């Protein structure tokens, strides 16, 4: 093993929390404008990891959730987020090892494709449970402005020949771009090869570079129009849902299904509490209105909006909520029980800033339930 104790602990946490196996911390050098790594001071809490070896990899397999149907090799969410898996000298061997170890799971690598070797495509295609999650972003005129190391010709080769599991487009704010990108993918038959084509919104944080903020805001301003068009013209294409609004129903309904299931579970929990218990639901911007409407007739329940000040910008998801923001914004008059999103916590039970849940319980002198 090449990982020391501190490195392995972070490595293990990433795997157990997100299902990603981070294999090295080498900076990819692709220069994607939307990458937040260089402006995210929080990521500095985690150690950089060298290129792992086979022993590290196999040891990491022990922390994969047996209930998930995928294993991702490469960059992590928190650990080694700024790399490309194909920079690892043993990536092709690692893919085969993982595929053999988990024959019933899909092995994937999230990549722009810039470092995939064309002469390895046949080898990758020979592995039945492997597929590339290709971050295509866009193939239109803005590609080089968004992805400086765009590898346009190699990317076209991958679209035509590589074993693809997923293809992600990023809406740039230009509806014509997304139209032409989808036309390209369907003309190449990519839609018949992949598990999903995903359209996503560009996001930014308070500390993002001005160029990204401008691009992201243009995307945000017209994203609803984009998704309305996508739903009408490519109903099998899925899309990210930045906020639970009716305009985003359709496509990938999992967001609404998950929200409705969560609401039902929360209502069951609330019913089981002693009569008169006052419950505060902690909600990010992405779900606040939806959950407020769902609980409008439930007595002794209040939904509380917590904006993300840690990252700022357009960040609105529950997974990036944190104790610091809650303490700054949540000052209840009544508070017997708090219900928080379980996505706030990693596999070690810590929030983004490393605090355990009991620290928040002590601060508010209230019981906290994750649901």
Secondary structure, DSSP 8 states (H G I E B T S, - for coil): ----HHHHHHHHHHHHHHSEEE---------BTT--GGG-GGGGGS-------HHHHHHHGGGS-TT-SEEEEE--SSSSTT--GGGSTTHHHHHHHHHHHTTTSEEEEEE-STT--GGGHHHHHT-TTEEEEEEEE--STTHHHHBSS--HHHHHHHHHHS-EEEEEEEE-S-HHHHHHHHHHHHHTTHHHHSSEEEEEE----TTS-HHHHHHHHHHHHHHHHHHHHHHHH-TT-EE--SS--GGG-SSSTHHHHHHHHHHHHHHHHHHHS-TT--EEEEE-TTTHHHHHHHTTT-TTEEEEE---TTT-TT---GGG--HHHHHHH---S--SEEEE-GGGS-TTSB-TTS-BHHHHHHHHTSEEEE-
